[in-house]
């Protein structure tokens, strides 16, 4: 039996040469049905293997981190060359590894659960270093719950990204500190202590566990973090990694589509504007002819005839004689003379008075604060003395009570010992008396016996 694939469908026929609808000879591939199914199974297995290339592996054989991690990190930073080879630098200049997320206790130890877009990848593979005062990620192939260095003391825990090298120790400025009681809380970002405010010395720990033949950084023991009843959660690495990789791919495709839409929108807008401008420029402009200026006279319409009444002429009265007023010469107004130096002296005196008032207010405020501080210190000292006196009195009462209790116990023990000794003496005397009486009876019996004989 033969199956022929012509590009659109399979044809089932006998072995040999075939001709399609166009008359071309097509060579058929002959195979049996079991062999065909075997080939299909091999193809499907190869597809599954290719689809699971990014499955987390604790074995680093044949794993190229730069090639496998290049697609998920595209759009979040740049790949540059450094002394360690090709490294990834995030676009955000303020990016700090192991800062946006929280800790969760799993079967692999304390595992970092990142809340940013690339933390699921860069916080579980490789190492971190500084390149041009910025964090740079060195690709790695070994998965881990978190590649960090841990600090653990009586009250606080801290972590810092591991630098490249087998025995590298991160500097103090890379650490982030947190109280042990809120280590696994999801909203502990506002409770973290920066390294410049943490005054206690570093106490580095190195707790490793073996999983799948690899040594992983497990972090502090739950008993040393005050969480004795903390149960580890089960983490399915394959499912976890596939989900993160699928989300990263979806986000990358969404960003690519958004960029394409923005570019298309910009091009469409530019093309529309260009076409509109060209259409407007190609449109023939209308010829505007000047209108002739026609001068017209206003039409004057005759109005009604108004006859005014005649007014008799008035006889002009003689004007009164106005005598000229005497001219009075006034002296010009003299402006008061302003002494410039006097004004400056007054200003200086006013400034000196204001300065003295400010100094007096500041001195009074300082004296008032000193009095308040002295009163507060005296009050605190009196409270401390009262607490110390009360503690001393309480200790004295406790000591007296303890001594009285001990004395009473000694007296009770002595009385009991005396009573026991008296009972023993009475018992001993009773035994001796009984022994003497028994001896007397024995002697009397013997004496009686001798008398009878």
C-alpha atoms as one frame of an Amber mdcrd trajectory, in Angstrom:
protein
   0.000   0.000   0.000   1.326   3.489  -0.928   0.449   6.977   0.313   1.176
   9.976  -1.885   1.252  13.566  -0.520   0.632  15.992  -3.407   0.868  19.148
  -1.330  -2.804  19.313  -0.404  -3.878  15.766   0.459  -2.749  12.118   0.667
  -3.582   9.757  -2.225  -3.882   6.054  -1.582  -2.786   3.830  -4.478  -0.446
   1.082  -5.606   3.342   1.598  -5.828   4.639   3.297  -8.906   4.432   6.595
 -10.711   1.345   8.821 -10.656   0.132  11.807 -12.617  -1.711  14.652 -11.004
  -4.388  16.840 -12.579  -1.804  18.922 -14.423  -0.229  15.887 -16.022   3.008
  15.990 -13.981   4.545  12.717 -12.902   4.786  12.358  -9.132   6.865   9.643
  -7.482   5.018   7.929  -4.664   6.471   6.893  -1.315   5.538   3.335  -0.546
   5.376   2.004   2.978   3.229  -0.231   5.060   0.602   1.060   7.468   2.553
   0.081  10.662   5.666   1.818   9.308   3.591   4.929   8.521   2.246   5.064
  12.066   5.779   4.610  13.438   6.998   7.594  11.389   4.066   9.718  12.596
   4.835   8.770  16.217   8.498   9.748  15.756   7.456  13.125  14.315   5.078
  13.756  17.220   7.764  12.803  19.759  10.205  15.159  18.067   7.592  17.939
  18.246   7.010  17.292  21.947  10.749  17.332  22.596  11.120  20.616  20.745
   8.167  22.075  22.599   9.679  21.215  26.011  13.117  22.663  25.310  12.722
  25.190  28.143  11.818  22.643  30.815  13.939  23.342  33.914  16.709  20.839
  34.282  19.053  20.405  37.179  21.519  18.781  34.767  23.431  21.376  32.709
  24.591  19.078  29.926  23.882  20.415  26.427  22.005  23.548  27.613  22.746
  26.933  25.988  21.345  29.564  28.377  21.815  32.568  26.080  19.977  30.906
  23.180  17.157  29.431  25.287  16.582  32.553  27.385  16.941  35.142  24.646
  13.299  35.037  23.524  11.675  35.415  27.009  13.991  38.347  27.855  13.481
  40.188  24.555  12.093  43.664  25.151  13.135  43.819  28.820  16.827  44.722
  28.348  19.935  44.430  26.212  22.645  41.797  25.800  26.161  43.265  26.070
  29.678  41.862  26.173  31.628  41.995  29.436  34.544  40.295  31.189  32.263
  37.323  31.938  31.007  37.029  28.362  27.537  37.981  27.181  25.385  39.409
  30.004  21.845  40.774  30.190  21.232  44.311  31.543  17.591  45.243  32.311
  16.181  48.382  30.726  15.045  49.729  34.096  18.121  51.402  35.618  16.736
  51.028  39.164  16.190  47.271  38.824  17.492  45.294  41.821  17.314  41.476
  41.797  15.342  39.721  44.523  13.507  42.920  45.489  10.041  42.642  43.911
   8.532  39.488  45.404   8.446  37.373  48.562   9.822  34.113  50.022   7.908
  30.826  50.138   9.053  27.640  51.853   8.970  24.626  49.494  10.584  21.212
  49.331  13.697  22.928  47.869  14.019  25.347  50.808  13.177  29.044  50.797
  12.109  29.769  47.195  11.853  33.265  45.754   8.440  34.048  44.211   8.985
  37.001  41.917   6.263  39.489  41.031   7.987  41.171  38.062   8.019  40.006
  34.447  11.547  38.537  34.303  12.125  37.434  37.895  10.836  33.905  37.225
  13.879  33.458  34.975  16.759  35.653  36.165  16.158  34.902  39.866  16.363
  31.086  39.430  19.215  30.737  36.916  22.710  32.201  36.675  24.437  34.837
  38.790  24.419  38.638  39.144  27.228  41.208  38.936  27.687  44.954  38.516
  28.513  46.420  35.070  28.834  50.219  34.897  27.112  50.576  38.300  24.116
  48.573  37.057  22.990  45.035  37.782  23.806  42.571  35.008  22.683  38.944
  34.796  25.098  36.167  33.826  23.174  33.332  32.140  23.239  29.951  33.806
  21.765  26.519  33.213  21.265  25.271  36.776  17.844  25.903  38.316  17.693
  26.843  41.971  15.119  28.187  44.434  17.235  31.376  44.702  20.939  31.921
  44.083  21.559  34.213  47.053  23.801  34.443  50.107  21.900  34.326  53.413
  22.432  36.216  56.673  20.714  34.888  59.796  20.976  36.052  63.412  18.726
  35.956  66.467  16.136  38.406  65.079  16.782  39.252  61.431  17.384  37.463
  58.123  18.983  38.962  55.019  19.833  37.987  51.460  22.020  39.262  48.613
  22.521  38.043  45.003  25.452  35.677  44.535  28.341  36.984  42.456  30.169
  34.737  39.964  32.775  32.476  41.498  32.677  29.432  43.784  33.501  31.260
  47.064  32.251  34.763  46.325  30.957  36.840  49.267  28.549  39.692  48.375
  29.356  43.122  49.842  27.264  44.466  52.701  25.584  47.035  50.429  23.922
  44.262  48.367  22.013  42.784  51.339  18.348  43.316  52.168  17.303  42.656
  55.769  13.939  41.649  57.196  12.569  40.526  60.554  12.123  36.767  60.800
   8.447  36.982  61.766   7.502  38.534  58.386   9.917  36.620  56.142   7.181
  34.719  54.249   4.639  37.543  54.091   3.661  38.770  50.615   3.446  42.440
  51.671   6.809  42.674  53.433   8.344  45.141  50.976   7.589  48.135  53.198
   9.042  46.333  56.249  12.483  45.695  54.768  15.552  47.358  56.280  18.146
  48.892  53.906  21.792  47.982  54.537  22.796  51.499  55.614  20.309  51.328
  58.531  21.240  47.817  59.691  23.926  48.145  62.407  24.441  44.524  63.429
  27.380  42.455  62.115  26.849  39.973  59.292  26.418  36.300  60.166  26.565
  34.429  56.876  25.174  30.897  56.672  25.581  28.305  53.932  22.874  25.645
  54.115  22.764  23.407  51.046  20.470  20.512  50.151  20.849  17.817  47.498
  18.042  17.429  44.979  18.282  15.342  41.799  22.029  15.022  42.239  22.612
  18.806  42.488  23.465  21.026  45.467  20.988  23.911  45.933  20.943  26.910
  48.268  18.131  26.166  50.743  18.411  29.187  53.044  18.053  29.143  56.849
  16.394  26.253  58.643  12.740  26.945  59.608  13.584  26.239  63.251  16.161
  29.072  63.191  13.607  31.500  61.748  11.079  30.928  64.518   8.728  28.962
  62.203   8.936  25.439  63.603   5.502  24.434  62.293   6.247  25.617  58.727
   5.514  22.786  56.306   7.234  22.727  52.910   5.056  23.074  49.834   5.424
  20.763  46.863   6.750  22.453  43.716   6.243  20.855  40.297   9.167  22.298
  38.348   8.001  21.289  34.880   4.494  22.730  35.287   5.816  25.834  37.059
   8.396  26.567  34.356   5.990  25.892  31.483   3.420  28.288  32.973   6.020
  31.063  33.409   7.398  30.523  29.918   3.894  30.535  28.413   3.058  33.781
  30.213   6.332  35.361  29.053   5.618  34.376  25.468   2.067  35.737  25.664
   3.373  39.035  27.064   6.092  39.222  24.382   3.524  38.614  21.637   1.190
  41.198  23.139   4.017  43.753  23.217   4.945  42.914  19.626   1.316  43.305
  18.525   1.068  46.598  20.399   4.242  47.848  18.702   2.915  46.741  15.298
  -0.432  48.429  15.971   1.265  51.628  17.107   3.572  51.568  14.069   0.628
  50.861  11.747  -1.432  53.575  13.382   1.420  56.070  12.999   1.996  55.091
   9.396  -1.716  55.280   8.626  -1.984  58.676  10.282   1.081  59.957   8.414
  -0.156  58.521   5.125  -3.606  60.077   5.634  -2.123  63.458   6.430   0.165
  63.273   3.399  -2.701  62.306   1.093  -4.948  65.018   2.515  -2.219  67.622
   2.090  -1.529  66.449  -1.483  -5.241  66.466  -2.292  -5.614  69.973  -0.913
  -2.560  71.191  -2.796  -3.737  69.569  -6.054  -7.184  71.108  -5.810  -7.502
  74.119  -8.221  -7.716  77.365  -6.358 -10.698  79.592  -7.304  -9.918  82.894
  -9.058 -11.125  85.774  -6.949 -11.976  88.770  -9.089 -12.173  92.191  -7.456
 -15.621  93.659  -7.332 -16.097  97.094  -9.006 -16.391  99.979  -6.595 -19.747
 101.737  -7.143 -20.143 105.071  -5.453 -23.756 105.829  -4.648 -25.203 108.943
  -3.138 -27.502 108.651  -0.204 -31.200 109.090  -0.997 -32.534 112.158   0.802
 -36.214 111.972   1.387 -38.104 115.209   2.072 -39.422 115.442   5.600 -42.454
 117.251   6.948 -42.387 121.051   7.022 -42.177 122.329  10.591 -43.038 125.924
  11.200 -41.400 127.416  14.275 -43.198 130.058  16.263 -41.769 133.506  16.223
 -39.929 134.538  19.373 -39.755 138.254  20.247 -36.310 139.680  20.524 -34.951
 140.161  23.999 -33.302 143.427  25.050 -29.674 142.823  26.003 -29.035 143.723
  29.604 -25.825 145.589  30.510 -23.165 143.235  31.828 -22.000 143.874  35.389
 -18.598 145.350  35.895 -16.281 142.753  37.290 -13.426 144.151  39.317 -10.141
 142.287  38.965  -9.060 140.381  42.020  -5.797 141.384  43.639  -2.941 139.099
  42.766  -1.655 137.365  45.883   1.827 135.935  45.619   2.095 132.625  47.407
   5.307 131.079  48.515   6.114 127.769  46.993   5.539 124.774  49.239   8.770
 123.690  50.866   9.153 119.957  51.088  10.636 118.670  54.296  14.258 117.818
  53.902  14.941 114.122  54.304  18.140 113.184  56.056  19.394 110.112  54.219
  21.870 109.119  56.884  19.236 109.495  59.574  16.948 107.167  57.614  19.751
 104.631  57.326  20.439 104.866  61.081  16.750 104.294  61.773  16.679 101.283
  59.468  19.761  99.816  61.126  18.251 100.409  64.553  14.995  98.746  63.443
  16.867  95.733  62.022  18.950  95.478  65.203  15.771  95.588  67.319  14.131
  92.883  65.181  17.288  90.775  65.346  17.391  91.144  69.115  13.727  90.133
  69.325  14.391  87.049  67.216  17.394  86.153  69.358  15.330  86.640  72.506
  12.582  84.404  71.139  15.122  81.761  70.116  16.839  81.984  73.528  13.497
  81.670  75.324  12.524  78.707  73.150  15.927  77.108  73.818  15.611  77.702
  77.555  12.061  76.346  77.507  13.210  73.233  75.628  16.099  72.777  78.072
  13.718  73.078  81.023  11.377  70.588  79.397  14.292  68.217  78.720  15.484
  68.559  82.325  11.965  67.987  83.608  11.556  64.988  81.302  14.918  63.562
  82.376  14.063  64.142  86.028  10.687  62.488  85.510  12.308  59.550  83.724
  14.964  59.305  86.454  12.289  59.365  89.159  10.308  56.711  87.283  13.424
  54.561  86.965  14.182  55.057  90.664  10.592  54.195  91.561  10.712  51.095
  89.392  14.074  50.127  90.894  12.767  50.751  94.442   9.624  48.756  93.746
  11.688  45.965  92.233  14.038  46.075  95.251  11.138  46.012  97.693   9.489
  43.211  95.756  12.759  41.255  95.779  13.178  41.878  99.516   9.630  40.685
 100.183  10.259  37.651  98.041  13.546  36.996  99.868  11.850  37.363 103.254
   9.040  35.091 102.184  11.523  32.598 100.803  13.598  32.722 103.990  10.487
  32.329 106.141   9.373  29.430 103.967  12.837  27.826 104.219  12.930  28.391
 108.001   9.485  26.854 108.385  10.555  23.910 106.231  13.695  23.452 108.344
  11.648  23.643 111.514   9.178  21.137 110.121  11.992  18.819 109.121  13.632
  19.202 112.555  10.291  18.579 114.327   9.650  15.556 112.157  13.175  14.260
 112.814  12.718  14.866 116.560   9.367  13.108 116.549  10.818  10.226 114.579
  13.737   9.983 116.982  11.350  10.029 119.951   9.278   7.294 118.386  12.420
   5.301 117.707  13.582   5.839 121.297  10.207   4.770 122.698  10.209   1.741
 120.413  13.768   0.871 121.475  12.900   1.314 125.159   9.796  -0.806 124.706
  11.871  -3.544 123.082  14.464  -3.382 125.869  11.739  -3.460 128.548  10.093
  -6.390 126.822  13.458  -8.135 126.620  14.128  -7.560 130.324  10.644  -8.820
 131.204  11.199 -11.855 129.032  14.512 -12.564 130.776  12.885 -12.121 134.184
  10.118 -14.529 133.290  12.705 -16.978 132.015  14.717 -16.728 135.266  11.563
 -17.081 137.335  10.535 -20.146 135.374  13.954 -21.708 135.853  13.897 -20.906
 139.562  10.507 -22.528 139.889  11.739 -25.557 138.069  14.707 -25.947 140.403
  12.487 -25.621 143.433  10.233 -28.397 142.185  13.173 -30.673 141.706
